[in-house]
Amino acid sequence: MNKLKNITISAIIPAYNEHQTIEAVINTILNNPLIDEVICINDGSTDNTAQILERFGNQIQFINLKENKGKGYAMTQGILKAKGEILLFLDADFTNLSNTYIEQLLKPVLEDGYRVSLGYLADNDSSITKRNLASELTGQRVYYKEDLLPHLERISKTRFGVEIYLNNQFPEEDTKKAPLKGLQALYKYEKFSSSEALKEYVKEAAEIAKVIGEKNGLLNRDYKVLELLSKSKNIRELELYTTKIKNPKIREFLNRYVLKYIRR
């Protein structure tokens, strides 16, 4: 795929405790001829993610946040730093990222006239590529920088719910969702201990649920339940609080995305 003349692309990679995969991810992006600039944001990692990124020297733009500020804040720092007209956002936990996936993600914007591209992980079986919750929550995204600038204040304050927030800001006809068949990433339980994985996953889910609820008006009662849910220590507590949620979209999200994943 050939890049349009005079158009620049900045790749932005937020990272929190991704020492297992981030080096390979960054090397893949650096070797892609379409990318003009690579910006990595260490979001207060407690492992050696920052040290790995420092070794790249001037090959990347490195933003090192001493405290964990959340994905939305990290993305905002990357946007402010970026010089590219088009911004490519990628997660840092892939185990087999390749130029093919990067090009599949960029193509809808570079060649097909879309303003937004969302690439989501899909099974190699072509029958399992339906648009689903994974396509809504994906961190693999392409935007024009100018389209994101009006939203920076809100993005910076939205932690794990930033993808849902962004989905609500752009019309469906301007957005292309593409299945990235065979792309693989580490699960949380492969990156953290069992207790830490549950803690991180539940915290993330509660924040996403709040953003989902905001579109239709989040009941004060549901907000309080989500606060309790975010502190769940085991799956039984999580199941109990989920049944108490009145908002049907939030309850569906928790059942399909959180409980189903944790049970598996």
LOVO-787860 format. One record per residue: y, z, x negated of N, C-alpha, C, CB in turn; residue in one letter. Coordinates in pm, whole numbers, padded with zeros to 5 digits, always signed. Each point is the difference from the previous one (the first is absolute). Glycine has a CB too. Layout:
# residues N
YZXYZXYZXYZXa/...
This chain:
# residues 264
-00119+00000-00085+00119+00000+00085+00124+00000-00088-00124+00123+00184m/+00215-00214-00156+00124-00009-00077+00112+00077+00069-00071-00223-00089n/+00145+00297+00011+00111+00077+00055+00122-00090+00018-00087+00210-00109k/+00162-00189+00215+00122-00075+00022+00096+00021-00115-00031+00019+00248l/+00102-00124-00284+00095+00008-00110+00111+00101+00031-00052-00239-00061k/+00094+00308-00042+00114+00092+00007-00024+00122+00088+00144-00195-00038n/-00265+00217+00086-00028+00121+00078-00073+00100-00089-00012-00134+00216i/+00056+00258-00213-00059+00102-00087-00078+00101+00084+00187-00029-00167t/-00295+00079+00108-00089+00092+00070-00016+00127-00083-00122-00192+00110i/+00149+00305-00045-00022+00132-00063-00121+00065+00064+00247+00026-00051s/-00342+00019-00032-00114+00076+00050+00031+00148-00013-00161-00185-00065a/+00142+00260+00174+00031+00143+00004-00129+00076+00029+00238-00045+00079i/-00273+00138-00170-00126+00074+00013+00028+00150-00002-00125-00188-00112i/+00125+00255+00228+00009+00146+00002-00136+00058-00038+00180-00005+00180p/-00181+00117-00251-00128+00056-00044+00004+00152+00002-00040-00202-00143a/-00064+00259+00198-00017+00146-00003-00144+00030-00039+00179+00035+00177y/-00198+00019-00296-00133+00036-00052-00097-00119+00006+00040+00236+00073n/-00004-00343-00140-00081-00122-00001-00049-00034-00140+00128-00083+00198e/-00158+00183-00279-00034-00026-00139-00128-00084-00017+00111+00214-00057h/-00198-00213+00157-00125-00074-00012+00017-00151+00006-00112+00195+00102q/+00214-00240-00033+00011-00143+00030+00131-00066-00041-00150+00045+00185t/+00254+00034-00207+00133-00060-00011+00016-00093-00119+00087+00201+00112i/-00152-00172-00223+00016-00086-00118-00049-00142+00029-00026+00201-00148e/-00090-00213+00208-00054-00132+00031+00085-00072+00104-00229+00085-00054a/+00280-00010+00152+00086-00060+00103+00126-00058-00064-00088+00163+00170v/+00152-00085-00255+00124-00046-00064-00027-00121-00090+00091+00234+00008i/-00200-00231-00082-00032-00114-00088-00019-00128+00081-00107+00158-00163n/+00041-00146+00277-00019-00118+00086+00133-00056+00046-00220+00092+00074t/+00309-00003-00031+00131-00046+00049+00082-00061-00112-00005+00178+00176i/+00002-00117-00293+00075-00054-00114-00047-00139-00039+00034+00232-00080l/-00161-00261+00104-00055-00130-00038+00014-00106+00109-00160+00121-00144n/+00226-00086+00254+00020-00097+00106+00130-00078-00023-00128+00148+00162n/+00123-00280-00172+00118-00080-00031+00106-00001+00110-00147-00138-00138p/+00112+00181+00258+00097+00000+00110+00095+00120-00006-00167-00121+00138l/+00124+00226-00208+00076+00125-00001+00100+00001-00115-00196+00120+00104i/+00322-00092-00072+00105+00003-00102+00027+00140-00052+00101-00197+00109d/-00135+00298-00031+00036+00138-00036-00102+00095+00062+00246-00060-00015e/-00286+00161-00061-00094+00100+00050+00067+00137-00007-00200-00138-00076v/+00208+00205+00190+00063+00131+00010-00105+00101+00046+00227-00103+00052i/-00248+00206-00131-00099+00102+00032+00070+00134+00020-00177-00123-00132c/+00143+00189+00240+00060+00130+00031-00109+00106-00002+00182-00109+00139i/-00175+00200-00234-00091+00113-00002+00058+00108+00091-00079-00054-00236n/+00010+00080+00347+00052+00091+00102-00049+00143-00023+00008-00192+00162d/+00032+00249-00276-00032+00139-00028-00148+00025-00022+00195+00060+00132g/-00266-00153-00193-00144+00016-00024-00028+00123-00086-00029-00248+00020s/-00087+00308+00007-00041+00117-00079-00111-00035-00099+00063+00148+00192t/-00107-00274-00191-00098-00044-00099+00076-00075-00111-00186-00017+00176d/+00123-00074-00244+00068-00071-00110+00049-00139+00038-00141+00129-00156n/+00170-00149+00284+00055-00128+00045+00129-00034-00075-00102+00038+00226t/+00192+00058-00241+00127-00025-00068-00022-00043-00145+00111+00167+00150a/-00203-00101-00218-00026-00034-00140-00055-00141-00014-00044+00241-00046q/-00039-00281+00139-00055-00136-00002+00112-00102+00019-00221+00084+00091i/+00309-00057+00002+00110-00093+00027+00097-00007-00119-00021+00049+00246l/+00044+00062-00310+00090+00001-00117-00049-00092-00111+00063+00234+00058e/-00193-00251-00067-00056-00084-00107+00034-00148+00018-00184+00166-00022r/+00223-00206+00140+00037-00140+00022+00137-00034-00059-00139+00002+00208f/+00216+00101-00241+00129-00023-00064+00091-00090+00082-00111+00031-00219g/+00174-00127+00154+00097-00086+00069-00065-00115+00077+00162+00059-00176n/-00294-00058+00189-00066-00100+00084+00025+00028+00148-00176-00030-00176q/+00207+00156+00208+00026+00038+00139+00129+00081+00009-00247+00001+00047i/+00299+00006+00074+00108+00094+00032-00068+00127+00052+00170-00188+00054q/-00152+00298-00124-00072+00123+00033+00095+00104+00055-00169-00050-00178f/+00140+00095+00300+00076+00107+00063-00092+00121+00010+00146-00164+00132i/-00108+00273-00196-00086+00118-00007+00060+00114+00081-00081-00071-00228n/+00029+00093+00347+00047+00109+00086-00075+00127-00038+00055-00161+00189l/+00017+00265-00221-00063+00124-00045-00070+00074+00113+00173+00017-00175k/-00125-00036+00300-00060+00064+00115-00051-00106+00097+00151+00200-00027e/-00254-00165+00102-00054-00091+00101+00097-00009+00117-00237+00055-00070n/+00295-00173+00089+00100-00021+00105-00054-00076+00120+00172+00002-00177k/-00292-00055+00165-00056-00078+00108+00015-00149-00022+00048+00188+00152g/-00136-00264-00088-00005-00144-00025+00130-00071+00037-00244+00010+00039k/+00304+00029+00074+00123-00065+00043+00111+00014-00102-00065+00042+00234g/+00080+00078-00289+00104+00024-00101-00028-00081-00126+00036+00232+00091y/-00164-00235-00132-00037-00076-00120+00028-00148+00020-00176+00170-00054a/+00144-00222+00171+00027-00141+00028+00149-00030-00006-00204-00008+00143m/+00284+00100-00090+00145-00019-00001+00054-00009-00142+00015+00123+00216t/-00066-00039-00305+00045-00004-00138-00034-00135-00064-00029+00249-00017q/-00087-00302+00052-00038-00131-00051+00088-00111+00055-00232+00083-00023g/+00264-00075+00151+00087-00101+00062+00137-00001-00066-00123+00027+00217i/+00179+00091-00240+00132+00009-00061+00000-00056-00143+00047+00201+00142l/-00159-00187-00211-00010-00048-00138-00027-00149-00008-00083+00225-00064k/+00022-00281+00167-00049-00137-00005+00111-00103-00009-00195+00075+00130a/+00172-00177-00209+00093-00112-00014-00047-00123+00078+00064+00086-00224k/-00188-00083+00269-00057-00116+00068+00051-00019+00141-00199+00031-00138g/+00199-00156+00182+00036-00033+00138-00114+00037+00095+00148-00186-00083e/-00271+00174+00033-00118+00034+00078-00067+00121-00065-00032-00241+00074i/-00010+00335+00010-00063+00123-00049-00146+00004+00044+00221+00120+00008l/-00309-00102-00105-00143+00014+00022-00039+00145-00022-00041-00240-00070l/-00009+00306+00174-00045+00139-00010-00152+00003-00009+00202+00081+00130f/-00252-00006-00228-00144+00013-00018-00036+00145-00026-00013-00234-00090l/-00102+00276+00143-00053+00131-00033-00060-00003-00139-00045+00048+00244d/+00022+00070-00302-00045+00008-00139-00146+00037-00014+00229+00062-00060a/-00305-00060+00171-00137+00051-00007-00107-00107+00016+00088+00210+00089d/-00054-00336-00117-00099-00107+00013-00093-00004-00121+00162-00131+00138f/-00286+00095-00111-00099-00010-00108-00028-00144-00040-00100+00211+00082t/+00145-00309-00003-00029-00140-00031+00116-00093+00036-00241+00048+00036n/+00363+00000-00053+00116-00084+00030-00001-00122-00092+00133+00201+00075l/-00101-00318-00018+00004-00124-00077+00120-00083+00043-00251+00003-00027s/+00279-00109-00050+00110-00089+00033-00021-00067+00136+00036-00039-00244n/-00161+00017+00280-00029-00063+00129+00055+00084+00115-00206-00104-00098t/+00185+00234+00093+00050+00088+00107+00153+00003+00002-00209+00139-00020y/+00269-00136-00097+00146+00001-00008+00057-00128+00062-00011+00142-00208i/-00050-00255+00177+00047-00127+00054-00022-00009+00151-00048-00108-00220e/-00064+00161+00270-00024+00002+00144+00106+00082+00072-00245-00025-00042q/+00290+00130-00022+00101+00088+00059+00138-00066-00001-00134+00198-00074l/+00165-00271-00031+00132-00063-00014+00014-00130+00078+00014+00104-00223l/-00122-00175+00243+00005-00134+00059+00074-00007+00134-00212-00044-00116k/+00188+00136+00211+00070-00012+00129+00151-00001-00013-00192+00112+00104p/+00246-00039-00201+00145+00005-00019+00048-00115-00087-00007+00249+00025v/-00064-00277-00132+00044-00105-00092-00016-00141+00056-00061+00152-00185l/-00045-00174+00263-00030-00137+00043+00003-00022+00151-00136-00016-00202e/+00112+00120+00280-00020-00020+00144+00118+00042+00086-00238+00033-00042d/+00345+00014-00019+00122+00029+00075+00007+00135+00069+00010-00236+00031g/-00104+00327-00058+00006+00133+00060+00097+00089-00078-00238-00025+00083y/+00292+00125-00016+00086+00097-00067-00079+00120-00052+00187-00072+00148r/-00305+00095-00092-00082+00115-00036-00145-00044-00013+00159+00159+00117v/-00227-00106-00218-00143-00023-00016-00070+00134-00018+00042-00228-00104s/-00148+00249+00180-00080+00122-00008-00143-00039-00036+00147+00120+00170l/-00195-00073-00284-00137-00030-00040-00086+00123+00014+00082-00176-00157g/-00191+00164+00230-00084+00118+00022-00143-00024-00048+00142+00062+00196y/-00206+00046-00237-00137-00008-00050-00094-00040+00114+00050+00176-00176l/-00138-00270+00146-00095-00049+00101-00135-00023-00064+00186-00106+00130a/-00290+00116-00047-00134-00023-00049-00018-00147-00035-00087+00190+00140d/-00002-00219-00233-00026-00138-00038-00057-00083+00115-00038+00079-00232n/-00025-00012+00326-00052-00067+00119+00119-00051+00081-00209+00147+00004d/+00219-00276+00012+00116-00059+00068+00015+00046+00144-00025-00196-00148s/-00082+00252+00207+00008+00045+00138+00070+00135+00012-00209-00126+00048s/+00235+00191-00162+00064+00132+00004+00139-00010-00062-00225+00117-00013i/+00311-00194+00079+00137-00018-00050+00102+00015+00112-00088-00152-00178t/+00049+00220+00286+00094+00019+00110+00117+00086-00043-00188-00023+00164k/+00303-00003-00103+00114+00088-00024-00035+00137+00056+00166-00193+00009r/-00156+00292-00091-00036+00134+00044+00098+00099-00059-00243-00064+00019n/+00209+00191-00008+00091+00103-00050+00024-00014-00150-00080+00152+00181l/-00021-00202-00254+00017-00018-00143+00114-00097-00031-00244+00046-00031a/+00260-00147+00115+00107-00096-00023+00137+00058+00032-00160-00183+00052s/+00163+00286+00031+00127+00065+00033+00043+00099-00108-00053-00028+00243e/-00045+00091-00307+00030+00106-00096+00001-00048-00144-00101+00159+00159l/+00071-00284-00182-00014-00050-00136+00127+00018-00083-00164-00164+00086t/+00141+00194-00215+00112+00011-00093+00028-00130-00073-00054+00239-00028g/-00030-00342+00053+00016-00130-00067+00094-00086+00084-00232+00015-00106q/+00356-00027+00060+00104-00060+00083+00096-00086-00083-00019+00195+00155r/+00078-00293-00087+00102-00084-00062+00119-00009+00095-00174-00133-00130v/+00293+00159+00077+00124-00009+00076+00108-00068-00083-00061+00208+00129y/+00162-00258-00061+00123-00037-00069+00080+00129-00020+00003-00236+00101y/+00049+00253-00220+00074+00122-00031+00115+00022+00098-00062-00027-00241k/+00132-00080+00274+00117+00013+00088-00038+00054+00138+00108-00188-00123e/-00232+00163+00165-00044+00049+00131-00028+00150-00001-00097-00226+00045d/+00068+00281-00162-00032+00143-00009+00123+00087-00025-00223-00065-00086l/+00327+00009+00031+00117+00080-00037+00059+00081+00116+00048-00170-00172l/-00041+00117+00294+00054+00081+00111-00086+00120+00037+00105-00206+00084p/-00229+00209-00133-00094+00105+00040-00024+00103-00110-00107-00165+00150h/+00178+00157-00260-00033+00084-00115+00009+00149+00029+00082-00182-00143l/+00018+00224+00216+00015+00143+00027-00120+00054+00077+00250-00026+00002e/-00292-00049+00100-00114+00045+00080-00130-00010-00080+00119-00072+00209r/-00136-00035-00284-00121-00016-00081-00016+00117-00096+00018-00251+00019i/+00093+00291-00082-00006+00106-00101-00043+00133+00058+00178-00118-00125s/-00156+00138+00256-00033+00127+00064-00135-00004+00071+00243+00041+00027k/-00305-00158-00024-00127-00016+00069-00110-00005-00103+00109-00122+00192t/-00193+00221-00193-00101+00011-00105-00116-00096+00027+00064+00242-00037r/-00175-00193+00083-00116-00087+00020+00014-00089+00123-00139+00173-00111f/+00235-00145+00197+00018-00083+00118+00088-00120-00022-00031+00202+00131g/+00063-00233-00256+00096-00107-00029-00050-00136+00048+00079+00131-00197v/-00211-00157+00189-00051-00130+00044+00018-00020+00150-00166+00007-00188e/+00136+00098+00266+00017-00010+00145+00148-00020+00034-00202+00146+00036i/+00289-00076-00106+00143-00016+00025+00041-00145-00025+00041+00240-00065y/-00083-00296-00049+00038-00137-00035-00056-00101+00100+00009+00066-00241l/-00131-00042+00289-00059-00091+00098+00088-00014+00123-00226+00061-00082n/+00290+00048+00120+00082+00000+00121+00137-00066-00018-00118+00207+00066n/+00152-00243-00190+00133-00055-00026+00001-00153-00006+00051+00209-00124q/-00168-00271+00120-00006-00144-00016-00082-00064+00111+00024+00028-00248f/+00025-00135+00309-00072-00066+00110-00136-00054-00045+00220-00061+00102p/-00315+00061-00011-00134-00049-00033+00002-00146-00043-00095+00162+00162e/+00186-00241-00104+00002-00142-00035+00049-00024-00142+00040-00051+00240e/+00023+00150-00301+00045-00012-00139-00101+00056-00100+00233+00014+00082d/-00343+00041-00029-00096+00072-00083-00136-00070+00000+00121+00213+00050t/-00177-00228-00168-00135-00056-00015-00093+00107-00056+00095-00232-00037k/-00208+00252+00105-00101+00095-00047-00117-00079-00058+00070+00174+00173k/-00105-00142-00296-00104-00076-00067-00111+00093-00049+00169-00171-00068a/-00294+00142+00102-00112+00081-00052-00026-00031-00146-00102+00006+00228p/+00097+00096-00311-00030-00016-00143-00148+00033-00018+00240+00061-00073l/-00323-00160+00097-00144+00022+00005-00055+00042-00136-00015-00169+00183k/-00055+00281-00182-00066+00046-00121+00084+00088-00090-00129-00203+00013g/+00257+00217+00015+00084+00088-00081-00043+00144+00026+00194-00165+00007l/-00210+00241-00114-00052+00136+00012+00093+00101-00063-00231-00092+00000q/+00239+00208+00062+00083+00109-00050-00082+00129+00005+00214-00115+00077a/-00172+00212-00156-00069+00129+00000+00033+00077+00128+00006+00005-00252l/-00107+00063+00304+00023+00092+00111+00058+00129-00057-00190-00102+00136y/+00252+00179-00049+00059+00126-00046-00103+00094-00061+00174-00025+00176k/-00295+00026-00119-00101+00090-00054-00049-00045-00138-00070+00054+00234y/+00104-00178-00274-00032-00048-00134+00110+00034-00099-00135-00183+00101e/+00249+00225-00049+00114+00033-00087+00027+00149-00008+00097-00220+00057k/-00139+00294+00046+00027+00142+00007-00130+00077+00025+00235-00046+00085f/-00230+00178-00101-00111+00083+00042-00010-00007+00152+00028+00155-00200s/-00141-00111+00255-00020-00009+00144+00110+00072+00078-00245-00015-00040s/+00280+00135-00005+00102+00078+00071+00138-00065-00013-00132+00209-00040s/+00164-00260-00079+00129-00066-00021+00008-00131+00076+00015+00107-00226e/-00128-00179+00232-00002-00127+00073+00029+00023+00148-00165-00093-00166a/+00101+00196+00224+00024+00032+00140+00145+00039+00021-00238+00073+00025l/+00291+00009-00113+00139+00044+00011+00097-00118-00004-00065+00217-00107k/+00046-00306+00011+00088-00116-00015-00012-00092+00121-00020+00015-00249e/-00102-00039+00294-00021-00092+00110+00059+00051+00129-00207-00078-00112y/+00188+00207+00139+00052+00058+00124+00152+00004-00002-00209+00139+00023v/+00267-00105-00137+00147+00002-00012+00057-00139+00025-00015+00190-00164k/-00048-00290+00103+00044-00139+00018-00012-00042+00146-00070-00052-00235e/-00043+00085+00297-00024-00038+00138+00102+00062+00095-00242-00023-00053a/+00277+00149+00031+00097+00067+00087+00137-00065-00009-00128+00213-00029a/+00168-00253-00090+00131-00064-00017+00002-00139+00063+00034+00128-00212e/-00143-00202+00198-00009-00131+00065+00004+00016+00151-00132-00091-00194i/+00060+00190+00244-00005+00024+00145+00139+00030+00056-00234+00085-00025a/+00314-00012-00048+00136+00030+00046+00082-00127+00015-00013+00223-00113k/+00000-00314+00018+00077-00125+00006-00050-00087+00115+00039+00009-00249v/-00171-00011+00273-00055-00074+00113+00058+00055+00131-00212-00046-00129i/+00219+00179+00139+00051+00063+00122+00147-00021+00024-00175+00166-00029g/+00251-00183-00076+00145-00014+00013+00039-00124+00081+00026+00117-00217e/-00107-00222+00211+00033-00124+00070+00006+00022+00151-00108-00129-00184k/+00021+00216+00236-00005+00026+00144+00058+00135+00037-00200-00144+00011n/+00250+00216-00110+00053+00133+00026-00109+00104-00017+00169-00096+00157g/-00159+00172-00263-00103+00099-00031+00029+00129+00076-00035-00102-00228l/-00060+00142+00309+00017+00125+00075+00007+00117-00096-00122-00098+00197l/+00205+00196-00164+00013+00117-00085-00134+00070-00017+00237+00026+00075n/-00318-00025+00031-00131+00064-00007-00089-00073-00102+00021+00074+00242r/-00019-00206-00239-00081-00077-00094+00048+00019-00144-00046-00168+00182d/+00176+00179-00198+00055+00023-00134-00055+00131-00057+00210-00128+00061y/-00214+00231+00022-00050+00130-00045-00150-00008-00034+00175+00115+00142k/-00250-00191-00062-00143-00015-00027-00021-00073-00132-00049-00003+00247v/+00132-00099-00275-00012-00074-00126+00032+00088-00120+00061-00209+00122l/+00030+00301-00104+00030+00094-00108-00123+00086-00031+00243+00003+00069e/-00312+00041+00036-00122+00078-00019-00111-00088-00059+00064+00149+00192l/-00072-00272-00142-00103-00092-00048+00015-00027-00149-00009-00103+00228l/+00133+00091-00275+00025-00030-00141-00051+00109-00093+00199-00129+00070s/-00231+00246-00014-00049+00111-00080-00150+00026+00024+00230+00100+00007k/-00297-00194+00058-00142+00016+00028-00079+00018-00128+00025-00139+00206s/-00119+00232-00205-00080+00030-00118-00141-00060+00006+00131+00209-00025k/-00169-00258+00144-00132-00059+00014+00001-00096+00119-00110+00205-00102n/+00003-00280+00117-00004-00103+00104-00001+00060+00140-00122-00147-00159i/+00067+00267+00175-00001+00063+00133+00142+00028+00048-00223+00101-00051r/+00307-00049-00038+00139+00024+00037+00070-00131+00033+00004+00205-00147e/-00033-00308+00067+00061-00130+00022-00040-00057+00136+00000-00039-00247l/-00126+00051+00282-00047-00049+00130+00065+00078+00114-00219-00066-00106e/+00232+00196+00089+00059+00084+00104+00145-00039+00026-00153+00187-00066l/+00232-00200-00040+00141-00035+00018+00017-00141+00055+00057+00154-00187y/-00147-00246+00150+00008-00136+00051-00015-00003+00151-00092-00085-00217t/+00001+00167+00271-00020+00003+00146+00123+00053+00073-00244+00032-00039t/+00329+00041-00029+00118+00060+00062+00121-00095+00003-00083+00223-00076k/+00073-00336+00006+00110-00098-00004+00007-00074+00133-00026-00025-00250i/+00143+00020+00311+00018-00067+00128+00031-00149-00018+00081+00216+00096k/-00010-00252-00202+00037-00139-00023-00126-00083-00027+00227+00071-00091n/-00261-00170+00177-00126-00074-00015-00007-00084-00128-00012-00007+00247p/+00125-00048-00293-00002-00081-00122-00027+00085-00123+00159-00160+00107k/-00101+00280-00109-00024+00090-00112-00143+00048+00001+00239+00072+00004i/-00290-00040+00115-00138+00047+00011-00098-00109-00044+00067+00154+00189r/-00037-00279-00150-00085-00111-00041+00003-00018-00152+00042-00112+00221e/+00078+00122-00279+00013-00012-00145-00081+00107-00071+00228-00098+00030f/-00217+00221+00015-00072+00111-00065-00151-00017+00012+00194+00151+00050l/-00239-00199+00065-00144-00019+00020-00054-00116-00083+00024+00092+00230n/+00050-00204-00230-00051-00121-00065+00022+00000-00151+00045-00121+00210r/+00068+00175-00253+00035-00010-00142-00038+00124-00078+00185-00150+00063y/-00171+00267-00002-00021+00125-00073-00140+00055+00021+00243+00047+00022v/-00275-00011+00101-00129+00063+00026-00117-00091-00034+00108+00133+00179l/-00098-00260-00144-00108-00094-00030-00022-00010-00150+00052-00127+00207k/+00057+00122-00282-00010-00010-00147-00062+00125-00060+00201-00150-00002y/-00152+00266+00044-00047+00126-00058-00146+00026+00036+00234+00091+00012i/-00273-00123+00110-00141+00018+00039-00091-00087-00084+00071+00054+00233r/-00024-00176-00262-00079-00092-00081-00013+00047-00142+00073-00184+00145r/
